[in-house]
Amino acid sequence: MQEWLLIGARSILFAGVLFVITKLIGKKQISELSFFEYVSGITIGSIAGEIIMGLDNHWASGILSIMIFGLVTLFADILSLKSKSFRDFFEGKGTIFIKDGKILENNLKKERYSIDDLSSLLRQKNVFKAADVEFAVLEPRGDISIMLKKENQPLTPKDLQLNLPQEKEPQTVIMDGNILNDPLAGSGKNKKWLKAEIEKLGHTQENIFLGQIDSFGDLTVDLYDDSIKVPAPQQRPLLLAMIKKCAADLEIFSLQTDSKSAQKMYERNTEKLNRIIQKLAPYLK
């Protein structure tokens, strides 16, 4: 067999072997790696490269070595799930770098981090002053987790006691001009509704690159032609405006009538509508 055909056959074989080993180990192998997983991944790749290029023609030995390294990594991951002590030894523990706003220099030296390294990690978290940090820990996989001091934390709607609607992830119902049936059904809509919404926007299904339905049932689209401006959905703002107009009309009626009973009725219903508007406003803006 010619050399290039032999290398091609080996490449296909070991691509399949590596795929099986990666699926066996799981997604953790392709995320942030622990030291052992890093070494194991490099070794497996090196073994595959050696065999593909035909050194000593030991195919079976190469596959066996890859299987051993893959199974050892898998076994270590399973054992780390069962035992905290093994997990601490295998993956390491987090190291506190900042506590109560104070940098712990000894811990920096222990992990061989300079103050420049710490500053770089903080900047990656959009923190530019160490004095703003209440607590920071270096995670076993090399990332840093921080908690800002209370006065430096951003305000949230909960802090302001705002009542906001709960939102769910948008459902992608059109991709590359094709309707995706499962997400469409998951959003509680059907094709008839979708086509009607597309007509309202003045576009065709084939011209839509991406179409999504949000948690409020509004359709937003991105077109192939970027020069065309797509109007934002107006159903909810229009509904809010209509309810406000009804409340304003009732208030006007109460001022125009001479009947005391009718006036009280208009005022009572105006108050009801205003309470409804107050509750619905976060959902309809």
FIZA-507616 format. One record per residue: residue number from 1; residue in three letters; x, y, z of N, C-alpha, C in turn. Coordinates in pm, whole numbers. Example, Ala and Ser with C-alpha at 12.3 -4.5 7.8 and 13.67 -1.06 7.14 Angstrom:
2
<1 ALA <1319 -569 780> <1230 -450 780> <1320 -330 780>>
<2 SER <1285 -225 708> <1367 -106 714> <1290 3 787>>
//
This chain:
285
<1 MET <86 -120 0> <0 0 0> <89 125 0>>
<2 GLN <52 224 -80> <130 346 -85> <128 417 50>>
<3 GLU <237 496 74> <254 560 205> <140 654 237>>
<4 TRP <96 732 138> <-9 830 168> <-143 763 196>>
<5 LEU <-168 648 132> <-290 574 162> <-284 514 302>>
<6 LEU <-164 468 340> <-148 411 472> <-168 515 581>>
<7 ILE <-112 633 559> <-129 743 656> <-275 786 662>>
<8 GLY <-342 791 547> <-484 827 545> <-569 728 622>>
<9 ALA <-542 598 602> <-618 495 673> <-595 502 823>>
<10 ARG <-468 525 862> <-438 537 1006> <-507 660 1066>>
<11 SER <-506 770 990> <-569 893 1041> <-717 872 1066>>
<12 ILE <-785 807 971> <-928 782 988> <-953 690 1106>>
<13 LEU <-870 585 1119> <-885 491 1229> <-869 559 1364>>
<14 PHE <-762 638 1378> <-735 699 1508> <-826 818 1535>>
<15 ALA <-878 882 1429> <-980 985 1451> <-1103 923 1516>>
<16 GLY <-1141 804 1467> <-1253 732 1527> <-1225 690 1670>>
<17 VAL <-1102 640 1696> <-1065 599 1831> <-1068 718 1928>>
<18 LEU <-1009 831 1885> <-1007 950 1971> <-1148 1003 1995>>
<19 PHE <-1234 994 1893> <-1372 1039 1910> <-1442 954 2016>>
<20 VAL <-1423 822 2009> <-1486 731 2106> <-1434 760 2246>>
<21 ILE <-1303 780 2260> <-1244 807 2391> <-1295 940 2447>>
<22 THR <-1305 1042 2361> <-1354 1172 2406> <-1499 1164 2451>>
<23 LYS <-1582 1092 2375> <-1722 1074 2415> <-1732 997 2546>>
<24 LEU <-1640 902 2565> <-1641 820 2687> <-1604 905 2808>>
<25 ILE <-1502 988 2792> <-1458 1072 2903> <-1561 1180 2934>>
<26 GLY <-1623 1237 2831> <-1726 1338 2852> <-1680 1477 2817>>
<27 LYS <-1773 1574 2831> <-1747 1713 2793> <-1642 1778 2880>>
<28 LYS <-1620 1723 2999> <-1523 1782 3090> <-1384 1787 3027>>
<29 GLN <-1355 1689 2942> <-1223 1681 2881> <-1198 1798 2787>>
<30 ILE <-1303 1857 2730> <-1284 1968 2636> <-1318 2102 2700>>
<31 SER <-1346 2103 2830> <-1367 2230 2900> <-1236 2268 2967>>
<32 GLU <-1241 2347 3072> <-1120 2381 3144> <-1066 2255 3212>>
<33 LEU <-939 2224 3187> <-883 2098 3229> <-809 2109 3361>>
<34 SER <-814 2002 3439> <-725 1990 3553> <-587 1953 3502>>
<35 PHE <-487 1955 3590> <-351 1923 3549> <-343 1782 3492>>
<36 PHE <-404 1685 3558> <-398 1547 3512> <-467 1531 3377>>
<37 GLU <-584 1595 3360> <-656 1587 3233> <-577 1652 3121>>
<38 TYR <-506 1760 3155> <-422 1828 3056> <-310 1736 3008>>
<39 VAL <-240 1674 3103> <-131 1582 3068> <-185 1462 2991>>
<40 SER <-299 1408 3035> <-358 1292 2969> <-395 1325 2825>>
<41 GLY <-456 1441 2802> <-496 1481 2667> <-377 1495 2574>>
<42 ILE <-268 1557 2624> <-148 1573 2543> <-87 1437 2508>>
<43 THR <-83 1348 2608> <-24 1215 2586> <-104 1136 2484>>
<44 ILE <-236 1138 2495> <-320 1065 2400> <-299 1118 2259>>
<45 GLY <-294 1250 2244> <-269 1308 2112> <-133 1272 2057>>
<46 SER <-32 1270 2144> <104 1235 2101> <112 1091 2054>>
<47 ILE <47 1000 2129> <47 859 2090> <-20 842 1953>>
<48 ALA <-134 908 1934> <-205 899 1806> <-119 951 1692>>
<49 GLY <-50 1063 1715> <37 1119 1612> <151 1026 1575>>
<50 GLU <211 964 1677> <321 871 1651> <275 754 1565>>
<51 ILE <160 694 1599> <113 577 1526> <68 614 1385>>
<52 ILE <3 730 1370> <-44 773 1238> <73 787 1140>>
<53 MET <185 840 1189> <301 859 1102> <380 731 1081>>
<54 GLY <338 621 1146> <392 491 1112> <515 447 1186>>
<55 LEU <543 508 1302> <661 467 1377> <639 328 1434>>
<56 ASP <720 232 1388> <721 93 1434> <597 13 1395>>
<57 ASN <497 80 1332> <377 10 1285> <301 -64 1394>>
<58 HIS <308 -15 1516> <241 -81 1629> <102 -20 1648>>
<59 TRP <11 -54 1561> <-124 1 1570> <-193 -44 1698>>
<60 ALA <-190 -173 1722> <-261 -227 1839> <-206 -169 1968>>
<61 SER <-75 -153 1976> <-14 -96 2097> <-60 48 2117>>
<62 GLY <-68 121 2007> <-113 260 2017> <-257 270 2065>>
<63 ILE <-344 187 2006> <-484 189 2048> <-496 148 2195>>
<64 LEU <-417 48 2237> <-420 4 2376> <-375 116 2470>>
<65 SER <-270 187 2430> <-220 297 2515> <-324 408 2528>>
<66 ILE <-388 442 2415> <-491 546 2419> <-608 502 2507>>
<67 MET <-649 375 2493> <-758 324 2577> <-722 329 2724>>
<68 ILE <-597 294 2758> <-554 295 2899> <-560 437 2955>>
<69 PHE <-503 534 2882> <-503 672 2930> <-647 725 2941>>
<70 GLY <-731 690 2842> <-870 735 2848> <-944 676 2966>>
<71 LEU <-925 547 2990> <-995 480 3101> <-944 528 3236>>
<72 VAL <-812 554 3246> <-757 606 3372> <-817 743 3403>>
<73 THR <-829 828 3299> <-889 961 3319> <-1036 948 3359>>
<74 LEU <-1108 857 3293> <-1248 835 3327> <-1262 783 3470>>
<75 PHE <-1178 687 3508> <-1183 632 3644> <-1153 740 3748>>
<76 ALA <-1054 824 3719> <-1019 931 3812> <-1135 1030 3828>>
<77 ASP <-1205 1062 3717> <-1320 1152 3725> <-1432 1091 3810>>
<78 ILE <-1458 961 3790> <-1563 894 3866> <-1527 890 4014>>
<79 LEU <-1402 859 4044> <-1357 853 4184> <-1362 989 4250>>
<80 SER <-1333 1094 4173> <-1338 1229 4230> <-1480 1270 4265>>
<81 LEU <-1580 1213 4194> <-1720 1240 4227> <-1760 1170 4357>>
<82 LYS <-1697 1058 4385> <-1733 979 4503> <-1661 1024 4629>>
<83 SER <-1540 1077 4615> <-1457 1107 4732> <-1408 1251 4726>>
<84 LYS <-1441 1329 4830> <-1396 1468 4835> <-1245 1476 4857>>
<85 SER <-1191 1387 4941> <-1048 1389 4967> <-969 1360 4839>>
<86 PHE <-1017 1261 4760> <-949 1231 4634> <-966 1349 4537>>
<87 ARG <-1085 1410 4536> <-1109 1524 4448> <-1017 1641 4483>>
<88 ASP <-997 1665 4612> <-906 1772 4654> <-764 1742 4610>>
<89 PHE <-724 1614 4621> <-587 1577 4580> <-574 1578 4428>>
<90 PHE <-676 1527 4360> <-671 1511 4215> <-685 1644 4142>>
<91 GLU <-780 1727 4183> <-809 1852 4114> <-752 1973 4187>>
<92 GLY <-718 1957 4315> <-666 2069 4392> <-777 2148 4460>>
<93 LYS <-737 2240 4545> <-831 2325 4616> <-817 2469 4570>>
<94 GLY <-921 2545 4594> <-913 2687 4565> <-821 2757 4663>>
<95 THR <-754 2862 4615> <-662 2939 4698> <-714 3081 4712>>
<96 ILE <-732 3125 4834> <-786 3259 4858> <-676 3363 4834>>
<97 PHE <-703 3456 4746> <-609 3563 4716> <-644 3694 4787>>
<98 ILE <-774 3718 4804> <-819 3841 4872> <-927 3802 4972>>
<99 LYS <-914 3848 5094> <-1012 3819 5198> <-1035 3945 5280>>
<100 ASP <-1164 3981 5297> <-1202 4103 5370> <-1131 4225 5311>>
<101 GLY <-1114 4224 5177> <-1052 4337 5110> <-901 4343 5121>>
<102 LYS <-838 4241 5180> <-694 4239 5201> <-630 4132 5114>>
<103 ILE <-525 4171 5036> <-452 4075 4953> <-365 3987 5042>>
<104 LEU <-376 3855 5022> <-297 3760 5101> <-170 3726 5022>>
<105 GLU <-62 3798 5054> <62 3785 4978> <121 3645 4985>>
<106 ASN <109 3579 5101> <165 3445 5116> <98 3345 5021>>
<107 ASN <-33 3360 5003> <-103 3270 4911> <-64 3297 4766>>
<108 LEU <-37 3424 4735> <13 3456 4601> <146 3387 4575>>
<109 LYS <236 3394 4674> <367 3331 4659> <354 3179 4650>>
<110 LYS <262 3123 4727> <242 2978 4726> <204 2929 4588>>
<111 GLU <120 3004 4517> <77 2966 4382> <167 3026 4274>>
<112 ARG <273 3097 4317> <368 3161 4226> <298 3259 4132>>
<113 TYR <212 3339 4190> <144 3447 4117> <203 3581 4162>>
<114 SER <230 3668 4067> <275 3803 4100> <154 3895 4114>>
<115 ILE <177 4014 4163> <68 4110 4175> <16 4150 4037>>
<116 ASP <106 4144 3935> <61 4171 3797> <-33 4062 3748>>
<117 ASP <-2 3936 3785> <-91 3825 3747> <-228 3842 3811>>
<118 LEU <-228 3879 3938> <-355 3900 4008> <-433 4015 3945>>
<119 SER <-365 4123 3914> <-432 4238 3851> <-492 4200 3717>>
<120 SER <-419 4116 3642> <-471 4071 3512> <-597 3987 3530>>
<121 LEU <-597 3897 3628> <-716 3816 3653> <-834 3902 3695>>
<122 LEU <-809 4003 3777> <-917 4092 3820> <-973 4172 3702>>
<123 ARG <-884 4218 3614> <-930 4295 3498> <-1018 4211 3407>>
<124 GLN <-990 4080 3400> <-1075 3991 3320> <-1215 3983 3376>>
<125 LYS <-1233 4017 3504> <-1364 4022 3567> <-1417 4165 3575>>
<126 ASN <-1354 4257 3497> <-1395 4398 3495> <-1377 4465 3631>>
<127 VAL <-1275 4424 3704> <-1240 4486 3831> <-1101 4546 3816>>
<128 PHE <-1087 4676 3842> <-961 4745 3818> <-896 4793 3947>>
<129 LYS <-964 4776 4060> <-907 4813 4189> <-923 4697 4285>>
<130 ALA <-810 4649 4338> <-817 4539 4435> <-893 4581 4560>>
<131 ALA <-893 4710 4589> <-962 4759 4709> <-1113 4744 4698>>
<132 ASP <-1165 4724 4576> <-1310 4708 4558> <-1356 4565 4587>>
<133 VAL <-1260 4472 4607> <-1292 4330 4619> <-1301 4290 4766>>
<134 GLU <-1409 4224 4801> <-1427 4171 4936> <-1362 4033 4949>>
<135 PHE <-1379 3951 4845> <-1328 3813 4851> <-1294 3767 4710>>
<136 ALA <-1177 3704 4695> <-1136 3650 4565> <-1063 3519 4588>>
<137 VAL <-1097 3418 4509> <-1034 3286 4523> <-991 3235 4386>>
<138 LEU <-870 3181 4380> <-821 3117 4259> <-873 2975 4256>>
<139 GLU <-954 2943 4154> <-1014 2811 4143> <-911 2709 4096>>
<140 PRO <-934 2579 4124> <-837 2477 4084> <-806 2475 3935>>
<141 ARG <-897 2523 3851> <-875 2520 3706> <-816 2650 3652>>
<142 GLY <-772 2739 3743> <-699 2858 3701> <-781 2983 3685>>
<143 ASP <-914 2974 3700> <-1000 3091 3691> <-1010 3154 3830>>
<144 ILE <-1050 3280 3835> <-1065 3348 3962> <-1211 3387 3982>>
<145 SER <-1261 3365 4103> <-1397 3404 4139> <-1388 3516 4240>>
<146 ILE <-1467 3619 4220> <-1459 3735 4309> <-1597 3774 4359>>
<147 MET <-1599 3836 4476> <-1719 3899 4530> <-1681 4042 4566>>
<148 LEU <-1747 4138 4503> <-1720 4278 4530> <-1774 4319 4667>>
<149 LYS <-1717 4424 4721> <-1772 4480 4843> <-1915 4528 4816>>
<150 LYS <-1996 4529 4918> <-2138 4558 4901> <-2162 4690 4830>>
<151 GLU <-2084 4792 4866> <-2106 4924 4806> <-2062 4930 4660>>
<152 ASN <-1986 4829 4614> <-1939 4827 4476> <-2018 4732 4388>>
<153 GLN <-2111 4660 4446> <-2192 4568 4368> <-2298 4643 4290>>
<154 PRO <-2325 4603 4165> <-2427 4673 4085> <-2566 4653 4144>>
<155 LEU <-2650 4754 4123> <-2788 4745 4170> <-2865 4643 4087>>
<156 THR <-2955 4574 4150> <-3043 4480 4082> <-3188 4524 4102>>
<157 PRO <-3279 4477 4017> <-3420 4510 4038> <-3469 4472 4178>>
<158 LYS <-3414 4365 4235> <-3453 4324 4370> <-3413 4429 4471>>
<159 ASP <-3293 4489 4454> <-3249 4595 4546> <-3346 4713 4543>>
<160 LEU <-3400 4743 4424> <-3492 4856 4407> <-3637 4816 4429>>
<161 GLN <-3659 4687 4465> <-3793 4634 4490> <-3883 4654 4368>>
<162 LEU <-3825 4626 4251> <-3901 4635 4126> <-3959 4499 4092>>
<163 ASN <-4082 4499 4046> <-4149 4377 4006> <-4133 4359 3855>>
<164 LEU <-4044 4268 3815> <-4018 4246 3674> <-4069 4108 3631>>
<165 PRO <-4111 4096 3506> <-4160 3965 3460> <-4047 3864 3447>>
<166 GLN <-4083 3738 3466> <-3987 3630 3447> <-3975 3600 3298>>
<167 GLU <-3851 3594 3250> <-3829 3566 3108> <-3766 3428 3091>>
<168 LYS <-3804 3362 2983> <-3747 3234 2947> <-3661 3251 2823>>
<169 GLU <-3585 3147 2792> <-3498 3156 2676> <-3583 3164 2549>>
<170 PRO <-3539 3244 2451> <-3614 3252 2324> <-3605 3123 2247>>
<171 GLN <-3709 3095 2170> <-3713 2975 2087> <-3680 3015 1943>>
<172 THR <-3578 2952 1886> <-3542 2977 1747> <-3634 2895 1657>>
<173 VAL <-3722 2963 1584> <-3823 2895 1505> <-3795 2901 1355>>
<174 ILE <-3703 2990 1314> <-3663 2996 1174> <-3512 3005 1169>>
<175 MET <-3450 2921 1086> <-3306 2925 1069> <-3275 2899 922>>
<176 ASP <-3199 2992 864> <-3163 2980 722> <-3287 2968 633>>
<177 GLY <-3393 3039 668> <-3513 3038 586> <-3603 2918 603>>
<178 ASN <-3568 2829 696> <-3647 2707 719> <-3712 2712 858>>
<179 ILE <-3838 2668 865> <-3911 2664 992> <-3868 2541 1071>>
<180 LEU <-3837 2561 1199> <-3801 2452 1289> <-3925 2413 1369>>
<181 ASN <-3978 2297 1345> <-4107 2258 1399> <-4107 2237 1550>>
<182 ASP <-4004 2172 1603> <-4002 2141 1746> <-3996 2268 1833>>
<183 PRO <-3905 2362 1805> <-3905 2487 1884> <-4035 2565 1868>>
<184 LEU <-4093 2561 1748> <-4220 2632 1724> <-4330 2574 1812>>
<185 ALA <-4337 2441 1819> <-4436 2377 1906> <-4407 2406 2052>>
<186 GLY <-4277 2410 2088> <-4240 2438 2227> <-4277 2578 2271>>
<187 SER <-4287 2671 2176> <-4325 2809 2209> <-4476 2826 2218>>
<188 GLY <-4552 2719 2186> <-4697 2727 2191> <-4761 2791 2069>>
<189 LYS <-4685 2804 1961> <-4737 2864 1837> <-4743 2758 1727>>
<190 ASN <-4806 2796 1615> <-4813 2705 1501> <-4770 2778 1374>>
<191 LYS <-4763 2704 1264> <-4715 2762 1139> <-4806 2873 1087>>
<192 LYS <-4937 2857 1109> <-5031 2959 1063> <-5004 3091 1132>>
<193 TRP <-4985 3087 1263> <-4954 3209 1337> <-4822 3268 1290>>
<194 LEU <-4721 3183 1271> <-4589 3230 1232> <-4593 3299 1096>>
<195 LYS <-4662 3239 1001> <-4670 3299 868> <-4746 3431 870>>
<196 ALA <-4847 3439 957> <-4922 3564 970> <-4832 3675 1027>>
<197 GLU <-4747 3640 1125> <-4656 3739 1184> <-4552 3783 1082>>
<198 ILE <-4504 3691 1000> <-4407 3727 897> <-4470 3822 796>>
<199 GLU <-4597 3798 761> <-4667 3887 669> <-4684 4027 729>>
<200 LYS <-4711 4033 861> <-4724 4163 928> <-4593 4243 917>>
<201 LEU <-4480 4173 922> <-4352 4240 913> <-4318 4279 768>>
<202 GLY <-4394 4225 674> <-4371 4259 534> <-4255 4185 471>>
<203 HIS <-4227 4064 519> <-4115 3988 466> <-4163 3848 426>>
<204 THR <-4073 3773 367> <-4101 3635 332> <-4015 3542 416>>
<205 GLN <-4062 3422 433> <-3989 3323 514> <-3849 3298 457>>
<206 GLU <-3836 3293 325> <-3708 3262 262> <-3604 3371 284>>
<207 ASN <-3647 3494 316> <-3554 3604 335> <-3510 3618 481>>
<208 ILE <-3559 3529 569> <-3527 3538 711> <-3411 3444 743>>
<209 PHE <-3301 3503 794> <-3185 3424 834> <-3209 3360 971>>
<210 LEU <-3266 3436 1063> <-3292 3385 1198> <-3422 3446 1250>>
<211 GLY <-3510 3363 1302> <-3634 3409 1363> <-3652 3347 1500>>
<212 GLN <-3683 3431 1600> <-3697 3382 1737> <-3825 3436 1800>>
<213 ILE <-3884 3352 1887> <-4001 3392 1964> <-3959 3406 2109>>
<214 ASP <-3983 3523 2167> <-3941 3544 2306> <-4048 3492 2401>>
<215 SER <-4022 3509 2533> <-4113 3454 2633> <-4248 3526 2636>>
<216 PHE <-4258 3643 2568> <-4385 3715 2561> <-4463 3682 2435>>
<217 GLY <-4406 3594 2352> <-4476 3554 2230> <-4453 3646 2113>>
<218 ASP <-4353 3734 2120> <-4323 3825 2009> <-4219 3762 1917>>
<219 LEU <-4238 3780 1786> <-4145 3729 1687> <-4046 3838 1648>>
<220 THR <-3918 3807 1658> <-3814 3898 1609> <-3734 3823 1502>>
<221 VAL <-3693 3895 1397> <-3626 3830 1285> <-3499 3906 1248>>
<222 ASP <-3404 3832 1193> <-3284 3889 1133> <-3283 3845 987>>
<223 LEU <-3270 3941 896> <-3282 3913 754> <-3146 3892 688>>
<224 TYR <-3149 3823 575> <-3027 3808 497> <-2977 3945 449>>
<225 ASP <-3070 4030 411> <-3035 4164 362> <-3022 4257 482>>
<226 ASP <-2898 4290 519> <-2874 4372 638> <-2912 4518 618>>
<227 SER <-2937 4559 494> <-2974 4698 469> <-3120 4726 503>>
<228 ILE <-3200 4620 519> <-3342 4637 551> <-3359 4647 702>>
<229 LYS <-3426 4749 748> <-3453 4767 891> <-3582 4695 929>>
<230 VAL <-3573 4616 1033> <-3690 4540 1079> <-3752 4612 1198>>
<231 PRO <-3880 4647 1191> <-3944 4717 1304> <-3954 4626 1425>>
<232 ALA <-3944 4688 1543> <-3959 4611 1667> <-4105 4575 1687>>
<233 PRO <-4132 4461 1754> <-4271 4422 1781> <-4345 4530 1859>>
<234 GLN <-4471 4557 1820> <-4548 4666 1880> <-4674 4618 1950>>
<235 GLN <-4699 4488 1955> <-4825 4441 2011> <-4841 4481 2158>>
<236 ARG <-4737 4457 2237> <-4749 4486 2381> <-4757 4635 2409>>
<237 PRO <-4671 4720 2349> <-4687 4864 2371> <-4823 4917 2328>>
<238 LEU <-4876 4864 2217> <-5008 4909 2171> <-5118 4868 2268>>
<239 LEU <-5106 4747 2324> <-5205 4702 2422> <-5201 4789 2546>>
<240 LEU <-5080 4824 2594> <-5067 4911 2710> <-5126 5049 2682>>
<241 ALA <-5100 5101 2562> <-5154 5232 2526> <-5307 5228 2521>>
<242 MET <-5363 5119 2473> <-5509 5107 2464> <-5572 5104 2603>>
<243 ILE <-5509 5031 2697> <-5563 5024 2834> <-5554 5161 2899>>
<244 LYS <-5443 5233 2878> <-5430 5368 2934> <-5534 5462 2877>>
<245 LYS <-5564 5446 2747> <-5666 5531 2686> <-5803 5503 2746>>
<246 CYS <-5832 5376 2774> <-5959 5341 2838> <-5970 5406 2975>>
<247 ALA <-5862 5403 3051> <-5863 5465 3184> <-5883 5616 3172>>
<248 ALA <-5817 5678 3073> <-5833 5822 3054> <-5975 5857 3012>>
<249 ASP <-6035 5774 2927> <-6173 5799 2883> <-6269 5790 3001>>
<250 LEU <-6252 5691 3088> <-6339 5678 3204> <-6327 5799 3296>>
<251 GLU <-6204 5850 3309> <-6184 5969 3394> <-6255 6090 3333>>
<252 ILE <-6249 6102 3200> <-6318 6213 3133> <-6469 6200 3150>>
<253 PHE <-6522 6078 3138> <-6666 6055 3155> <-6711 6094 3295>>
<254 SER <-6627 6065 3395> <-6664 6098 3533> <-6673 6248 3554>>
<255 LEU <-6592 6323 3477> <-6594 6469 3490> <-6709 6532 3412>>
<256 GLN <-6757 6463 3310> <-6860 6519 3225> <-7002 6488 3271>>
<257 THR <-7019 6382 3350> <-7154 6343 3390> <-7203 6424 3509>>
<258 ASP <-7334 6443 3515> <-7395 6512 3630> <-7449 6412 3732>>
<259 SER <-7453 6287 3696> <-7505 6184 3786> <-7397 6142 3886>>
<260 LYS <-7431 6155 4015> <-7336 6117 4119> <-7304 5967 4115>>
<261 SER <-7406 5885 4092> <-7384 5740 4089> <-7297 5701 3971>>
<262 ALA <-7324 5765 3855> <-7242 5736 3737> <-7098 5783 3756>>
<263 GLN <-7084 5899 3823> <-6951 5952 3849> <-6869 5857 3937>>
<264 LYS <-6935 5805 4042> <-6867 5711 4131> <-6831 5582 4057>>
<265 MET <-6921 5539 3969> <-6895 5417 3893> <-6774 5435 3801>>
<266 TYR <-6767 5551 3732> <-6654 5579 3645> <-6524 5587 3726>>
<267 GLU <-6528 5655 3840> <-6407 5669 3923> <-6360 5533 3976>>
<268 ARG <-6459 5450 4016> <-6425 5318 4069> <-6356 5233 3962>>
<269 ASN <-6410 5235 3841> <-6351 5156 3733> <-6219 5215 3683>>
<270 THR <-6206 5347 3693> <-6077 5410 3659> <-5968 5361 3753>>
<271 GLU <-6001 5353 3883> <-5903 5304 3981> <-5867 5158 3953>>
<272 LYS <-5966 5079 3915> <-5937 4939 3882> <-5842 4928 3764>>
<273 LEU <-5870 5008 3660> <-5784 5004 3542> <-5642 5052 3575>>
<274 ASN <-5631 5154 3659> <-5498 5205 3697> <-5419 5099 3774>>
<275 ARG <-5489 5022 3858> <-5419 4913 3929> <-5375 4804 3832>>
<276 ILE <-5461 4777 3733> <-5425 4678 3631> <-5305 4725 3550>>
<277 ILE <-5305 4855 3515> <-5193 4911 3439> <-5063 4900 3518>>
<278 GLN <-5071 4929 3648> <-4952 4921 3732> <-4894 4780 3735>>
<279 LYS <-4983 4679 3736> <-4936 4540 3739> <-4884 4492 3603>>
<280 LEU <-4950 4540 3496> <-4914 4491 3363> <-4802 4569 3297>>
<281 ALA <-4774 4689 3345> <-4675 4776 3279> <-4539 4707 3260>>
<282 PRO <-4484 4635 3361> <-4352 4568 3337> <-4357 4465 3225>>
<283 TYR <-4476 4407 3201> <-4487 4303 3098> <-4515 4359 2960>>
<284 LEU <-4570 4481 2954> <-4614 4534 2826> <-4525 4644 2770>>
<285 LYS <-4423 4684 2846> <-4334 4789 2795> <-4240 4731 2691>>
//
